[in-house]
Amino acid sequence: MSSLQERIEILEKDLLATPPRINAYHDLPFAIFRYDPASEYEIRKQISLFATRIQNAGRKVHVISLARILWSVIEQTEGIEAIIDEERQLGFMRAQETVSILLSDAAFMPLPEVLEKRLRDLDPDRDVVFLVRVGALGPGIYRSAKLLDEMHGRTMVPIILFYPGSLIGENNLRFMDLPGREQTGAYNYRVRIYLVVFY
């Protein structure tokens, strides 16, 4: 396995290839870049440097924080105070379930629709999207594998989802290294995963 910088270099070459080589299937221009959750601040720095290099090579990078989208959806629907009150009165699990509904139910602001609107005017030949701050969707608010599946057919803009988790075995991911979370995170057999192991 490779270091963080080596894996980013591989991803960079794949993104800048013509056509890009990040995807396993032509109609799924998505990939997952897995990193250790403890390296969150280092990966943020590396993503910024990586985005600059991609832009210097002629592509436009859009870094989209799923944490910001999450808080925006809460503010535009129930409101932050309502979620805080719900957690105080009914507990964390109930508040988490409510936020999950806000991001999933068509009556509110489903995450794939919110993201699709953000990507609508982007050019697949020029633009690239980096989805960051995926940890905000945990521990059980919204599965990132579900998001990539639901984006299928909604956009052809290349998307890289930066995934905080650990590798279990050869091809399973555990979201945020949470115990009992094997196969509940981002793994999608049709999406290429760039793995990072720190030495």
LINTA-V338067 format. One record per helix or strand. SS is the DSSP state (2 for helix, 1 for strand). FROM is the first residue (numbers start at 1). LEN is the number of residues. If there is no record, write none. Layout:
# LINTA-V338067
[[SS	FROM	LEN] [SS	FROM	LEN]]
This chain:
# LINTA-V338067
[[2	4	13] [1	30	6] [2	37	20] [1	60	6] [2	66	11] [2	80	11] [2	92	13] [2	111	9] [1	127	6] [2	134	4] [2	144	8] [1	158	11] [1	172	4] [1	182	1] [1	192	3]]
